[in-house]
Amino acid sequence: MIVSRIFPKDSENYRKFSVPISRISDYLNKFSLMQLFIVWSLTVVGINISEGVNYRYAYWNSSDWFDGLSKIIMSSSVFLLLLRRQNLWVIGYKRLSIKEIITHLFLAILFIIFGGFGKTNDYYLFFTNMLPYAISFLAGLLVFQFKLLLDKESGEWVVENWDGKIFILMTSCILYIFSVVVGFYLDDPLLSTVSMVNLPFSFVALVFNSHVRHLQRARFYPIMISCLFLCVRATWFILPLLVLFVTFRTVNYFKYGIVYPSFGVDWDESSQFI
């Protein structure tokens, strides 16, 4: 990370900037802005489904960037002004009950519908193609049933508890497999490929020892993989993603001395430049 090279943790400049930037971190955490990665991706899923319904071979399209940005701004407003305030969207903050899982699935479907609204005339095909995306979301949601806690002194993540590991992660794997199969059946390469790539992360967390690194990968990588694959059709999406990603990395570095979110999973000295 470039910032960590310019401002080493033991430098005077790091200590100088860490105080004001820490206030930004408090604001980001207060409004749960990290959740925007999920909210935005669900909205863009709807846009992608509509484009795929209209033209199967639609890729690298930036012509509707204004409409796309407008929709993720409106989705963000709904999340910040309604869902967050009413505690209706609490992914990763606690273990969800069955009712809460259903609520999150329903909200995810609404975000997808909003993303695709007004962009296609074949809504029967749109809803048919939307179902496996919702199932894939549910597969990823189950991984967040294991809450992660950050030890601020050591900069290491720990899992609060592993209760129900086998059932939860096995269900996640089965749902990903279902999405892959349906993606092939519906001739949706985006869905089948993303689900196929995401499946091993839940599988590794299931079959290997209960280590936080496996869970970190199963939580973070599927989100970023999904977002990057969405950019294949909605090319404009990479810009807001990059802004959000770099903002959190920079702020968390000055607040906690770690590079997060990151494609690495261990926050020791050797990984701070990832």
C-alpha positions as CSV (number, residue, x, y, z in Angstrom):
1,M,0.0,0.0,0.0
2,I,1.5,3.3,-1.1
3,V,0.3,5.2,2.0
4,S,2.0,2.8,4.4
5,R,5.3,3.4,2.5
6,I,4.9,7.2,2.7
7,F,3.7,7.2,6.3
8,P,5.4,4.3,8.3
9,K,3.6,3.6,11.5
10,D,6.6,4.7,13.6
11,S,7.0,8.0,11.8
12,E,6.1,11.5,13.1
13,N,3.9,12.2,10.0
14,Y,1.8,9.0,10.8
15,R,1.1,10.2,14.3
16,K,0.3,13.7,13.0
17,F,-2.3,12.5,10.5
18,S,-3.7,9.6,12.6
19,V,-5.7,11.9,14.9
20,P,-7.8,13.8,12.4
21,I,-8.2,10.7,10.1
22,S,-9.3,8.6,13.1
23,R,-12.3,10.9,13.4
24,I,-13.2,10.0,9.8
25,S,-13.0,6.4,10.8
26,D,-15.4,6.9,13.6
27,Y,-17.8,8.5,11.1
28,L,-17.4,5.6,8.7
29,N,-18.1,3.0,11.4
30,K,-21.0,4.9,12.9
31,F,-22.8,4.8,9.6
32,S,-21.7,1.3,8.7
33,L,-20.4,2.5,5.3
34,M,-18.5,-0.7,4.7
35,Q,-21.8,-2.3,4.0
36,L,-22.1,-0.2,0.8
37,F,-19.9,-2.7,-1.0
38,I,-22.9,-5.2,-0.6
39,V,-25.6,-2.6,-1.2
40,W,-23.9,-1.3,-4.4
41,S,-23.2,-4.7,-5.8
42,L,-26.8,-5.8,-5.3
43,T,-28.0,-2.7,-7.2
44,V,-25.6,-3.3,-10.0
45,V,-26.6,-7.0,-10.2
46,G,-30.1,-5.7,-11.2
47,I,-28.5,-3.5,-13.9
48,N,-26.4,-6.4,-15.2
49,I,-29.4,-8.8,-15.3
50,S,-31.4,-6.3,-17.3
51,E,-28.6,-5.8,-19.8
52,G,-28.2,-9.6,-20.1
53,V,-31.9,-10.0,-20.7
54,N,-31.8,-7.3,-23.4
55,Y,-28.7,-8.6,-25.1
56,R,-26.8,-11.7,-24.0
57,Y,-23.4,-10.5,-25.2
58,A,-23.5,-7.1,-23.6
59,Y,-20.1,-6.4,-22.0
60,W,-17.8,-3.4,-21.1
61,N,-20.7,-0.9,-21.3
62,S,-20.3,2.5,-19.8
63,S,-23.0,4.4,-21.7
64,D,-25.4,4.2,-18.8
65,W,-23.0,5.4,-16.2
66,F,-25.2,8.3,-15.0
67,D,-28.2,6.1,-14.5
68,G,-26.0,3.6,-12.7
69,L,-24.4,6.1,-10.4
70,S,-27.8,7.6,-9.7
71,K,-29.1,4.3,-8.6
72,I,-26.3,3.4,-6.3
73,I,-26.6,6.9,-4.7
74,M,-30.3,6.3,-4.1
75,S,-29.6,2.8,-2.8
76,S,-27.0,4.3,-0.4
77,S,-29.6,6.8,0.8
78,V,-32.1,4.1,1.5
79,F,-29.5,2.1,3.4
80,L,-28.2,5.1,5.5
81,L,-31.6,6.8,6.2
82,L,-33.8,3.7,6.7
83,L,-32.1,0.3,6.9
84,R,-29.2,1.3,9.2
85,R,-31.3,3.5,11.5
86,Q,-33.9,0.8,11.9
87,N,-31.3,-1.9,12.4
88,L,-32.7,-3.8,9.4
89,W,-29.3,-4.4,7.8
90,V,-26.8,-5.9,10.3
91,I,-24.7,-8.3,8.3
92,G,-21.5,-9.2,10.1
93,Y,-22.4,-7.5,13.3
94,K,-24.2,-10.5,14.9
95,R,-25.5,-13.9,14.2
96,L,-28.8,-13.5,12.4
97,S,-31.9,-15.4,13.3
98,I,-33.9,-17.2,10.6
99,K,-36.3,-14.2,10.5
100,E,-33.4,-11.8,10.1
101,I,-31.9,-13.9,7.3
102,I,-35.2,-13.9,5.5
103,T,-35.4,-10.1,6.0
104,H,-32.0,-9.5,4.5
105,L,-32.8,-11.8,1.6
106,F,-35.9,-9.9,0.9
107,L,-34.1,-6.5,1.1
108,A,-31.4,-7.9,-1.3
109,I,-34.1,-8.8,-3.8
110,L,-35.5,-5.3,-3.5
111,F,-32.1,-3.8,-4.3
112,I,-31.7,-6.0,-7.3
113,I,-35.2,-5.1,-8.6
114,F,-34.5,-1.5,-8.1
115,G,-31.2,-1.8,-10.1
116,G,-33.0,-3.4,-13.0
117,F,-36.2,-1.3,-12.9
118,G,-36.9,0.5,-16.1
119,K,-34.1,-1.1,-18.0
120,T,-35.9,-4.0,-19.6
121,N,-39.4,-4.9,-20.9
122,D,-39.1,-8.6,-20.2
123,Y,-39.7,-8.7,-16.5
124,Y,-40.6,-12.4,-16.5
125,L,-37.1,-13.3,-17.8
126,F,-35.7,-10.7,-15.4
127,F,-37.2,-12.3,-12.3
128,T,-36.3,-15.8,-13.5
129,N,-32.7,-14.8,-13.8
130,M,-32.8,-12.9,-10.5
131,L,-33.6,-15.9,-8.4
132,P,-30.2,-17.7,-8.6
133,Y,-28.5,-14.3,-7.8
134,A,-30.6,-14.1,-4.7
135,I,-29.6,-17.7,-3.8
136,S,-25.9,-16.8,-4.4
137,F,-26.3,-13.8,-2.0
138,L,-27.8,-16.1,0.6
139,A,-24.8,-18.4,0.3
140,G,-22.5,-15.5,1.0
141,L,-24.7,-14.1,3.7
142,L,-24.4,-17.4,5.7
143,V,-20.6,-17.0,6.0
144,F,-21.2,-13.7,7.9
145,Q,-22.9,-15.7,10.6
146,F,-19.5,-16.0,12.2
147,K,-18.7,-12.6,13.7
148,L,-15.1,-11.4,13.5
149,L,-13.6,-9.3,16.3
150,L,-10.4,-7.2,15.9
151,D,-7.8,-7.3,18.7
152,K,-6.6,-3.6,18.4
153,E,-3.4,-4.3,20.3
154,S,-2.2,-7.1,18.2
155,G,-4.0,-6.1,15.0
156,E,-5.3,-9.7,14.6
157,W,-8.8,-10.9,13.9
158,V,-10.5,-13.6,15.9
159,V,-13.8,-15.5,15.4
160,E,-16.3,-14.9,18.2
161,N,-17.5,-18.5,18.0
162,W,-17.7,-21.4,15.5
163,D,-21.1,-22.8,16.6
164,G,-22.9,-24.5,13.7
165,K,-19.8,-24.3,11.4
166,I,-20.5,-27.5,9.5
167,F,-24.2,-26.9,8.9
168,I,-23.8,-23.2,8.0
169,L,-20.9,-23.6,5.7
170,M,-22.2,-26.8,4.1
171,T,-25.4,-25.0,3.3
172,S,-23.4,-22.1,1.8
173,C,-21.6,-24.5,-0.5
174,I,-24.8,-26.2,-1.6
175,L,-26.3,-22.8,-2.5
176,Y,-23.3,-21.8,-4.5
177,I,-23.5,-25.1,-6.4
178,F,-27.1,-24.5,-7.1
179,S,-26.3,-21.0,-8.5
180,V,-23.6,-22.5,-10.7
181,V,-26.0,-25.1,-12.1
182,V,-28.8,-22.7,-12.7
183,G,-26.4,-20.2,-14.2
184,F,-25.4,-22.8,-16.8
185,Y,-29.1,-23.6,-17.4
186,L,-30.0,-20.0,-17.9
187,D,-26.9,-19.4,-20.0
188,D,-25.7,-16.7,-17.6
189,P,-21.9,-16.8,-17.7
190,L,-21.6,-14.0,-15.1
191,L,-23.7,-15.9,-12.5
192,S,-22.2,-19.3,-13.1
193,T,-18.6,-18.1,-13.1
194,V,-18.9,-15.9,-10.0
195,S,-20.6,-18.7,-8.0
196,M,-18.0,-21.2,-9.2
197,V,-15.1,-19.0,-8.2
198,N,-16.7,-18.2,-4.8
199,L,-17.6,-21.8,-3.9
200,P,-14.0,-22.9,-2.9
201,F,-13.8,-20.2,-0.2
202,S,-16.8,-21.6,1.7
203,F,-15.6,-25.1,1.0
204,V,-12.1,-24.5,2.4
205,A,-13.5,-22.9,5.6
206,L,-15.8,-25.9,5.9
207,V,-13.3,-28.8,5.5
208,F,-10.1,-27.3,7.0
209,N,-9.4,-26.4,10.6
210,S,-11.3,-23.6,12.2
211,H,-8.9,-20.7,11.5
212,V,-9.8,-17.1,11.1
213,R,-7.9,-16.8,7.8
214,H,-10.3,-19.2,6.1
215,L,-13.3,-17.2,7.2
216,Q,-11.7,-13.9,6.2
217,R,-11.2,-15.2,2.7
218,A,-14.7,-16.6,2.6
219,R,-16.2,-13.2,3.6
220,F,-14.0,-10.7,1.7
221,Y,-13.0,-12.4,-1.5
222,P,-16.6,-13.3,-2.7
223,I,-17.7,-9.7,-2.3
224,M,-14.8,-8.3,-4.2
225,I,-14.9,-11.1,-6.9
226,S,-18.6,-10.4,-7.4
227,C,-18.0,-6.6,-7.7
228,L,-15.2,-7.0,-10.2
229,F,-17.2,-9.4,-12.3
230,L,-20.1,-7.0,-12.3
231,C,-17.7,-4.4,-13.8
232,V,-17.4,-6.6,-16.9
233,R,-20.8,-5.4,-18.0
234,A,-21.1,-2.2,-16.0
235,T,-17.5,-0.8,-16.5
236,W,-18.3,2.5,-14.8
237,F,-18.8,0.6,-11.5
238,I,-15.1,0.2,-11.0
239,L,-14.7,3.9,-10.2
240,P,-17.0,4.1,-7.1
241,L,-15.7,0.8,-6.0
242,L,-12.1,2.0,-6.1
243,V,-12.9,5.2,-4.3
244,L,-14.7,3.3,-1.5
245,F,-11.9,0.6,-1.3
246,V,-9.0,3.1,-1.1
247,T,-10.9,5.3,1.4
248,F,-11.4,2.4,3.9
249,R,-7.8,1.2,3.4
250,T,-6.4,4.6,4.1
251,V,-8.6,5.4,7.0
252,N,-8.1,2.0,8.7
253,Y,-4.4,2.3,8.3
254,F,-4.2,5.6,10.2
255,K,-6.8,4.4,12.8
256,Y,-5.6,0.9,13.6
257,G,-2.3,0.6,11.8
258,I,-3.6,-2.2,9.5
259,V,-4.4,-2.3,5.8
260,Y,-8.0,-3.2,5.6
261,P,-9.9,-4.2,3.5
262,S,-7.1,-6.1,1.9
263,F,-6.4,-9.1,-0.4
264,G,-4.2,-10.3,2.4
265,V,-5.6,-11.9,5.5
266,D,-3.0,-11.5,8.2
267,W,-2.2,-8.0,9.6
268,D,1.4,-8.5,10.5
269,E,4.4,-6.4,9.5
270,S,5.0,-8.5,6.4
271,S,1.6,-7.9,5.0
272,Q,1.1,-4.2,5.6
273,F,2.1,-3.3,2.1
274,I,-0.4,-5.6,0.3
